[in-house]
Amino acid sequence: MWCCRSWPAGFGRMQFIIFFGCAIQQWYVSNEQFGSGIAGVAAGCDLNIDDERSSWMIASIFTSQILSSNVWGFLSDEIGRRKQMLIAAAMTMILSSISALMPNFWLFLANRFLVGCFVTGLAQAVLTYVSEFTQISLRPRIIIFVCYFIGLSMIYVPAIAMLLLPQPAVRISRYISMSSWRLLLWMNLFPGLIAFVLIYSMPESPKYYLSVDKHDEAYAVLNWCCRLNKGKDVTLQSLGIDRIALPRLRRSTMPIRITSRYCSKLERLWLSAKPLVQGHNRRYMGLCVTLCFTLYSTGFGLTVWAPRIVRITQRVEENKAILCDLMHIYSKLNITEVELCRLDFFILRSYMIYGCICLGTFMLISLLLMRFHRKTILILFSSVSVIAGLLLNVARGYYVLLICYVLLCVPPLCTLHMVLSVIIDVIPTRLRSKAVAFSMMIGRVGTLMATLYVGYTFTNNCFITFNAYVIIMIVSLILILLLPKDTDDIGTD
């Protein structure tokens, strides 16, 4: 008998295929999330997207992800990680390709809302699926390797935009013209198509099978993995493993209310997730969910405004003032509508540089994980963010300001997946997708609140705006100190 806490099938070709499938899927997820922002700005003139409509679009995208997140977590634990990922990927690509054909803003908005609903399921399933084919000691590193492709996406999308957006619209017929931003949305689909083929060829997670009492299916998957990794003549039986078990397996007798066909879907959703706030799960979920809120709000919330910060420092570069004074000067400048819906080379290049910084940060984290614990790295990066936020109060000069701003938002952006890896380690398989989905949902709430907060305050109360993020990162630092240093002793299945 084998207890499913290590990986008996070896580490080889099968893990590499799954890793690349999930990594490219993460690339596509980032294309949809990051690329829709660039395409939305470029489509501003075609679809008459002003500041008010831009706010509507940002709010609708995040709202769709918040509303659908828990549903996807529930489905993943019910129907399986692979099946859920394939459904979400197919629907995301179909809806995204259709959105490129929308003739007006409101149809475009409705379509991107639906894309947000399905891309959410794809985002959380990638982490759960790849982690369940990886032994616990390697999970943080593998998850960070997958995150390399977030940085790659942040380079790919603006690079393609540089090539496409300057091109004139191509008239297909008397009534239809194909603008460059529509082609950009289609170009973002290519990684998703590749990932779909790779994931389709892979099996379901054996740990999911065990969590739903499908031991024969789990054994068959592990046996197939063993032969793929170690050779056709090597099987689990030849290794002395005749059956497998999973720690903390869900009880075979579920409450009648959950299994009853008369039970409402909302009641099932609540009852199936209730164990997340019981026992030792409650403490770790409380810490990690709060950290997701603070890191998402600082990392993603400030990243949304990064192009505006770059434009501000560019337009008033001659004024050697601190960032808040530059914002006050910028608010008095006359900005035309053409400038608002145009992404010039300078802005796109800034996006690419930002992507390179994120990719380099992920690489640095993966190197540090070889020597230091995950908790130590989280403390280090949060401290850097706090110091950079404080320096924004006094920093002057174009490059110094941008460096401080980047060091404020990039460390939380690049370390939040390490917090999600803690959840994956400490939460049992039968609850894992729900836990990841709920944490990401709260994180997106933080992103939405941060985006609106910055939009309303950064010109009128700039000092309060950025110093509030310093306080948020100090709170994050305190919460990180309460995290377990090593989850192997807590570890789950």
C-alpha positions in Angstrom: 0.0 0.0 0.0 1.2 3.5 -0.8 0.0 6.7 1.1 -0.3 9.6 -1.3 2.1 12.1 0.2 5.1 11.5 -2.0 5.2 10.8 -5.7 5.8 7.1 -6.5 5.8 7.4 -10.3 9.0 9.3 -10.5 9.7 12.7 -12.0 10.1 12.8 -15.7 8.4 13.2 -19.1 4.9 13.3 -17.8 5.6 16.1 -15.3 7.4 18.1 -18.0 4.4 17.8 -20.4 2.0 18.8 -17.6 4.2 21.6 -16.5 4.5 23.1 -20.0 0.8 22.6 -20.6 -0.1 24.5 -17.4 2.6 27.1 -17.9 1.4 27.9 -21.4 -2.2 27.9 -20.0 -1.0 30.5 -17.5 0.5 32.5 -20.3 -2.9 32.5 -22.0 -4.7 33.5 -18.8 -2.4 36.5 -18.4 -2.9 37.4 -22.1 -6.6 37.6 -21.5 -6.3 39.6 -18.2 -3.4 41.9 -19.3 -4.2 42.0 -23.0 -7.8 43.1 -22.6 -6.6 46.3 -20.9 -4.3 47.2 -23.8 -6.9 46.3 -26.4 -9.5 48.3 -24.5 -7.4 51.4 -24.6 -6.6 50.9 -28.3 -10.3 50.4 -29.0 -11.2 53.7 -27.3 -11.7 55.6 -30.4 -13.6 52.9 -32.4 -16.0 52.1 -29.5 -16.1 55.5 -27.9 -14.6 54.4 -24.6 -14.1 57.4 -22.4 -12.9 57.5 -18.7 -16.4 56.6 -17.4 -16.8 53.7 -19.8 -13.2 52.5 -18.9 -14.3 52.4 -15.3 -17.3 50.4 -16.3 -15.2 47.9 -18.2 -12.6 47.5 -15.4 -15.4 47.0 -12.8 -17.3 44.5 -14.9 -14.3 42.4 -15.6 -13.4 42.1 -11.9 -17.0 41.7 -10.9 -17.4 38.7 -13.3 -14.3 37.1 -11.8 -15.5 37.7 -8.3 -19.0 36.3 -8.9 -17.8 33.1 -10.7 -14.8 32.3 -8.6 -16.4 30.2 -5.9 -18.6 28.4 -8.5 -15.5 27.2 -10.4 -13.8 26.1 -7.1 -16.9 24.0 -6.3 -17.0 22.5 -9.8 -13.3 21.6 -9.8 -13.7 19.6 -6.6 -16.9 17.9 -8.1 -16.0 17.2 -11.7 -12.2 17.2 -11.6 -9.4 19.7 -12.4 -8.7 18.6 -16.0 -12.3 18.5 -17.1 -13.0 21.9 -15.5 -9.9 23.4 -17.1 -10.9 22.1 -20.6 -14.4 23.5 -20.3 -13.2 26.9 -19.1 -10.5 27.1 -21.7 -12.8 26.3 -24.6 -15.4 28.8 -23.5 -12.9 31.5 -22.8 -11.3 31.2 -26.3 -14.7 31.1 -28.0 -16.0 34.1 -26.2 -12.7 36.1 -26.5 -12.6 35.5 -30.3 -16.2 36.7 -30.6 -15.5 39.8 -28.5 -13.0 40.9 -31.2 -16.0 41.3 -33.6 -18.3 43.4 -31.4 -19.4 46.5 -33.1 -20.2 48.7 -30.1 -19.1 49.3 -26.5 -22.0 47.6 -24.7 -21.8 44.4 -26.7 -18.0 44.4 -26.2 -18.5 45.0 -22.4 -21.1 42.1 -22.1 -18.8 39.8 -24.0 -15.7 40.6 -21.9 -17.9 40.1 -18.8 -18.5 36.5 -19.9 -14.8 36.0 -20.7 -14.0 37.1 -17.2 -16.5 34.5 -15.8 -14.7 31.6 -17.6 -11.1 32.8 -17.4 -11.4 32.7 -13.6 -12.0 28.9 -13.6 -9.0 28.5 -15.9 -6.7 30.6 -13.6 -7.4 28.7 -10.4 -7.4 25.2 -12.0 -3.9 25.7 -13.4 -2.3 26.0 -10.0 -4.3 23.1 -8.5 -3.7 20.7 -11.4 0.1 21.2 -11.6 0.6 21.1 -7.9 -1.2 17.7 -7.5 1.3 16.2 -9.9 4.2 17.6 -7.8 5.6 16.4 -4.5 5.1 18.9 -1.6 8.8 19.9 -1.3 8.9 21.0 -4.9 5.5 22.8 -5.2 6.7 26.4 -4.4 9.4 26.2 -7.0 7.2 24.6 -9.7 4.4 27.2 -9.1 7.0 30.0 -9.5 8.3 28.4 -12.7 4.7 28.5 -14.0 4.6 32.2 -13.0 7.6 32.8 -15.4 4.9 32.8 -18.1 3.1 35.7 -16.5 6.2 37.8 -17.1 6.4 36.3 -20.6 2.8 37.4 -21.3 3.6 40.9 -20.1 6.3 41.0 -22.7 4.4 39.2 -25.5 1.2 41.3 -25.5 2.9 44.8 -25.8 5.4 43.4 -28.4 2.5 42.2 -30.6 0.7 45.5 -29.9 3.8 47.4 -31.2 3.5 45.5 -34.5 -0.3 45.6 -34.9 -1.6 48.8 -33.4 0.2 51.2 -35.8 -1.3 49.4 -38.8 -4.4 50.9 -40.5 -7.8 49.1 -40.3 -8.3 46.4 -43.0 -11.7 46.7 -44.7 -13.2 43.3 -45.2 -16.5 44.5 -46.8 -18.5 47.6 -47.3 -19.8 47.5 -43.7 -17.0 45.6 -41.8 -13.4 46.8 -41.2 -10.9 44.9 -39.1 -9.1 47.2 -36.7 -5.7 46.3 -35.3 -6.9 46.0 -31.7 -9.3 43.2 -32.9 -6.4 41.3 -34.4 -4.5 41.8 -31.1 -7.3 40.0 -29.2 -7.0 37.1 -31.7 -3.2 36.9 -31.4 -3.6 36.5 -27.7 -5.4 33.2 -28.3 -2.4 31.2 -29.7 -1.0 30.1 -26.3 -4.4 29.0 -25.3 -4.8 26.7 -28.3 -1.4 25.1 -27.7 -2.2 24.6 -24.0 -5.6 23.1 -24.7 -4.0 20.4 -26.9 -1.4 19.6 -24.2 -3.9 19.4 -21.3 -6.3 17.3 -23.4 -3.7 14.7 -23.8 -3.0 14.5 -20.0 -4.9 12.5 -17.4 -7.0 13.7 -14.5 -5.3 14.3 -11.2 -4.9 11.0 -9.3 -5.3 12.8 -6.0 -8.7 14.1 -7.2 -9.7 10.5 -8.0 -8.7 9.4 -4.6 -10.6 12.3 -3.0 -13.8 11.0 -4.6 -13.1 7.4 -3.8 -12.2 6.3 -7.3 -9.2 4.2 -6.3 -9.0 2.2 -9.5 -8.9 5.2 -11.7 -6.2 6.8 -9.5 -4.2 3.6 -9.6 -4.5 3.5 -13.5 -3.3 7.1 -13.8 -0.3 6.6 -11.5 0.5 3.4 -13.3 0.5 5.2 -16.7 2.7 8.0 -15.3 5.1 5.4 -13.9 5.5 3.7 -17.2 5.9 7.1 -19.0 8.6 8.2 -16.6 10.5 5.1 -15.9 10.0 2.9 -18.9 7.3 0.6 -20.3 8.4 -2.4 -18.2 8.1 -0.5 -14.9 4.7 -0.5 -13.1 3.5 0.3 -9.7 3.1 -3.4 -9.0 6.7 -4.0 -9.9 7.6 -1.4 -7.3 5.6 -3.3 -4.7 2.6 -0.9 -4.7 -0.7 -2.8 -5.0 -3.1 -0.1 -3.8 -3.0 3.6 -2.8 -4.7 5.7 -0.1 -5.0 9.4 0.6 -4.7 11.0 4.0 -7.8 12.9 5.3 -10.0 11.3 2.6 -13.5 12.7 2.5 -15.9 10.6 4.4 -17.9 8.1 2.3 -21.1 9.0 4.2 -21.8 12.7 3.3 -24.6 14.6 5.1 -28.0 13.8 3.6 -28.5 17.5 2.9 -25.6 17.5 0.5 -26.3 14.3 -1.4 -30.0 14.8 -1.6 -31.3 15.7 -5.1 -33.7 18.1 -3.4 -30.8 20.1 -1.9 -30.3 23.5 -3.7 -27.1 24.2 -5.5 -26.4 27.2 -3.2 -26.8 25.0 -0.2 -24.5 22.4 -1.6 -22.0 25.1 -2.4 -22.0 26.4 1.2 -22.0 22.9 2.9 -19.2 21.7 0.8 -17.0 24.7 1.6 -18.0 24.9 5.3 -15.0 22.7 6.4 -12.7 25.6 5.2 -13.6 27.6 8.3 -13.5 24.7 10.7 -10.6 23.1 12.7 -7.0 24.1 11.7 -8.2 25.1 8.2 -9.8 28.2 9.8 -6.5 29.7 10.9 -4.6 29.1 7.7 -7.5 30.2 5.5 -7.9 33.4 7.6 -4.2 34.3 7.2 -3.9 33.4 3.5 -7.1 35.0 2.4 -6.2 38.2 4.2 -2.8 38.1 2.6 -4.3 37.5 -0.9 -6.5 40.6 -0.3 -3.5 42.8 0.6 -1.1 41.5 -2.0 -3.6 41.6 -4.8 -4.7 45.1 -3.9 -1.1 46.4 -3.9 0.3 44.3 -6.7 -2.5 44.3 -9.3 -4.2 47.4 -8.0 -1.1 49.6 -8.6 -0.1 47.8 -11.7 -3.4 48.8 -13.4 -2.3 52.4 -12.9 1.3 51.9 -14.0 0.8 53.3 -17.5 -0.7 56.5 -16.1 2.3 56.9 -13.7 4.7 56.4 -16.7 2.8 59.0 -18.7 2.7 61.5 -15.8 6.5 61.2 -15.2 7.0 61.5 -19.0 4.9 64.6 -19.5 6.3 66.6 -16.6 9.8 65.2 -16.6 11.4 68.6 -16.5 9.8 69.3 -13.1 12.1 67.7 -10.4 9.4 67.1 -7.9 8.1 64.2 -5.9 5.4 62.0 -7.5 2.4 63.6 -5.8 3.5 67.1 -7.0 3.8 65.7 -10.5 0.3 64.4 -10.3 -1.0 67.8 -9.3 0.8 69.4 -12.3 -0.4 66.7 -14.7 -4.1 67.1 -13.6 -3.9 70.7 -14.9 -2.6 69.7 -18.4 -5.0 69.5 -21.3 -5.2 65.9 -22.5 -7.0 65.3 -25.8 -9.3 62.4 -26.5 -6.9 61.2 -29.2 -4.1 60.9 -26.6 -6.4 58.9 -24.2 -7.1 56.2 -26.8 -3.6 56.1 -28.3 -0.9 53.8 -27.1 2.4 55.1 -28.3 5.7 53.3 -28.6 6.9 54.8 -25.3 4.0 53.4 -23.3 4.2 49.9 -24.9 7.9 49.8 -24.3 7.3 50.6 -20.7 4.8 47.7 -20.5 7.6 45.4 -21.9 10.1 46.7 -19.4 7.6 46.1 -16.6 7.1 42.5 -17.9 10.9 42.0 -18.0 11.1 43.2 -14.4 8.4 40.8 -13.3 10.0 37.9 -15.2 13.4 38.7 -13.6 11.7 38.9 -10.2 10.2 35.4 -10.6 13.6 34.1 -11.6 15.1 35.6 -8.5 12.5 34.0 -6.3 13.1 30.6 -7.9 16.8 31.0 -7.1 16.1 32.1 -3.5 13.9 29.1 -3.0 16.9 26.8 -3.4 18.4 28.4 -0.3 15.7 30.0 1.8 12.3 29.0 3.1 9.2 30.4 1.4 8.3 32.4 4.5 11.7 34.1 4.6 11.3 35.2 0.9 7.9 36.6 1.6 9.2 38.6 4.5 12.1 40.0 2.4 10.0 41.0 -0.5 7.3 42.6 1.6 10.0 44.6 3.4 11.3 45.9 0.1 7.8 47.0 -0.9 7.4 48.9 2.4 10.7 50.7 2.0 9.9 51.7 -1.6 6.5 53.0 -0.6 8.1 55.2 2.1 10.7 56.5 -0.4 7.9 57.7 -2.8 7.3 60.5 -0.3 10.7 62.0 -0.9 12.0 60.5 -4.2 12.7 62.9 -7.1 13.6 62.4 -10.7 12.1 60.4 -13.5 14.1 57.1 -13.0 14.2 57.2 -9.2 10.4 57.7 -9.1 9.7 54.8 -11.5 12.1 52.5 -9.6 10.4 53.2 -6.3 7.0 52.7 -7.8 8.0 49.4 -9.4 9.6 48.2 -6.1 6.3 49.0 -4.3 4.0 47.0 -6.6 6.2 44.2 -8.2 7.2 42.3 -4.9 3.6 41.7 -3.8 2.6 40.9 -7.4 5.3 38.3 -7.8 4.9 36.7 -4.3 1.1 36.3 -4.1 1.4 32.9 -5.9 3.7 31.7 -3.0 0.8 32.5 -0.6 -1.5 30.4 -2.8 1.1 27.6 -2.7 0.7 27.7 1.1 -3.0 27.1 0.7 -2.4 24.3 -1.7 -0.1 22.6 0.8 -2.2 22.9 4.0 -5.7 22.4 2.6 -6.8 18.8 1.8 -7.5 17.7 -1.8 -11.2 17.6 -1.4 -11.3 21.3 -0.4 -8.2 22.6 -2.3 -9.9 24.1 -5.4 -12.5 25.8 -3.3 -9.8 27.2 -1.0 -7.7 28.5 -4.0 -10.9 29.9 -5.7 -12.1 31.7 -2.6 -8.7 33.2 -1.9 -8.4 34.4 -5.5 -11.9 35.8 -5.3 -11.0 37.9 -2.2 -7.8 39.0 -3.9 -9.8 40.2 -6.9 -12.1 42.1 -4.5 -9.0 43.8 -3.2 -7.8 44.6 -6.7 -11.2 46.1 -7.6 -11.3 48.2 -4.4 -7.7 49.3 -4.9 -8.3 50.3 -8.5 -11.3 52.4 -7.6 -9.5 53.8 -4.5 -6.5 55.0 -6.5 -8.8 56.4 -9.3 -10.7 58.6 -6.8 -7.8 59.7 -4.6 -4.5 59.8 -6.4 -4.9 63.3 -7.8 -6.6 64.9 -4.8 -5.1 63.0 -1.8 -2.0 61.5 -3.3 0.0 61.3 0.0 -2.9 59.3 1.6 -3.1 57.1 -1.5 0.4 55.7 -1.5 1.0 55.8 2.2 -2.1 53.7 2.7 -0.4 51.0 0.6 2.6 51.2 2.9 0.3 50.5 5.8 -1.2 47.6 3.9 2.2 46.1 3.2 3.1 46.4 6.9 0.0 44.5 7.8 1.0 41.9 5.2 4.4 41.6 6.8 2.8 40.9 10.2 0.5 38.3 8.7 3.4 36.6 6.9 5.2 36.2 10.3 2.3 34.1 11.5 2.5 31.7 8.5 4.0 28.3 9.1 7.7 28.1 8.2 7.5 24.7 6.7 4.2 23.0 5.7 5.7 19.5 5.3 4.7 18.7 8.9 1.2 20.1 8.3 1.1 18.9 4.7 -1.9 17.4 3.2 -2.5 14.9 0.4 
